[in-house]
Amino acid sequence: MKDTLHVKYDKLLSMISGWGSAAVAFSGGTDSSFLCYCAVTALGSRSIAVTVVSPMLPQSELESARAVAAFTGITHVLLEETDIDGEVAANPKDRCYYCKKLEFGAIIKAAAARGITTVLDGSNTDDLSDWRPGMRALSELQIQSPLREAGLCKAEIRKLSREFKLPTWDKPAFACLASRFPYGERIDSEKLKRVEKAEAYLQRLGFRQIRVRSHNAIARIEVAPDERRKFFDEALLDTISGALKSFGFLFVSFELEGYKMGSLNAEIDTTS
C-alpha cells in the first residue's frame, strides 16, 4: 500500500496526464522544476517549459532553469522581456497581480502558438499562508496549479525531488527580485541589477538563504537564522559593506532576526 505522499504524487500525474498537453511556467526554482519533471513523466514531448527572461530574473536563476530543463529533457522556451511595465515599476502592494497577469498572458500566447491550451504554475499549499495577490491573476487567466490541487506542500515537494534526484531538491527558496523592494518604492533596472549583484556576492561567500532588501540607498541583508553567526567577524563585515557600497548602496545594514519569507508584507494591510 502506498504512503500518503506517493498517493498525492499519483494524483498529480493523473491530473497532468488528463490535460493531454501542458506548458509549465518555469522559474528554475524547486517547485516549478519538480513540476517540469512531472509534466515530462506524464506527457512526454507534449509538455514544454516556458521561462520569462526579464530584469527581475537573475542570471543565476536562468542558468538553473536551463540546467533543470536539460536534466528532465523538457522542451525549454525562453520569452525575452526587456522592459518593466509601468504598473509593476510603481510597485503597489498588488504589484504581483499585474506582473503575473502580464507574464502568464505571454506564456499563454507562447503555449497556444504550439497548440497547447493548458498552462501550469508551481504554487503549493504553503503559498496559501502568505500575501499572494498574483493568485488572483492566475485565477482570472485560468492557470492550473496542480501541486496545490494535489495537496503538496514545499517539504513534500523537496522530498519527492530528492527521491527523483532533481538537482533543485534542496535549493533555497527564491522570489523574483521585485520582492526586495518595499511597496511604493519605484523599481527600475538599475536597482534590480544592484540587488542581483549584492545577492550573488553573498552567495559566493557561502551564504545560502539570503535576501538583500533595498530601501532606497540602504541595503538590508537577511540570511537564514542559522547563518547569522557568520557575520560575527569584523573583517567580513567590512568586506561585505565595501562590496555592497561599490554596487551603489550608500549604507549597509543587517536584519537581526534573519531571513523571513514575505518580511516586507509586515508593513501593509493585506485584508483590503
Buried (B, 14 or more C-beta within 10 A) or exposed (E): EEEEBEEBBEBBBEBBBEBEBBBBBBBBBBBBBBBBBBBBBBBEEBBBBBBBBBBBBBEBBBEBBBBBBEBBEBBBBBBEBEEBBEBBBBBBBBBBBBBBBBBBEBBBEBBEEEEBEBBBBBBBBBBEEEBBBBBBBBEEBEBBBBBBBBBBBBEBBBBBBEEBEBEBBEBBBBBBBBBBBBBEBEBEBEBBBBBBBBBBBBBEEEBBBBBBBBBEEEBBBBBBEEBBEEBEEEEEEEEBBEBBBEBBBEEBBBBEEBBBBEBBBEEBEEEE
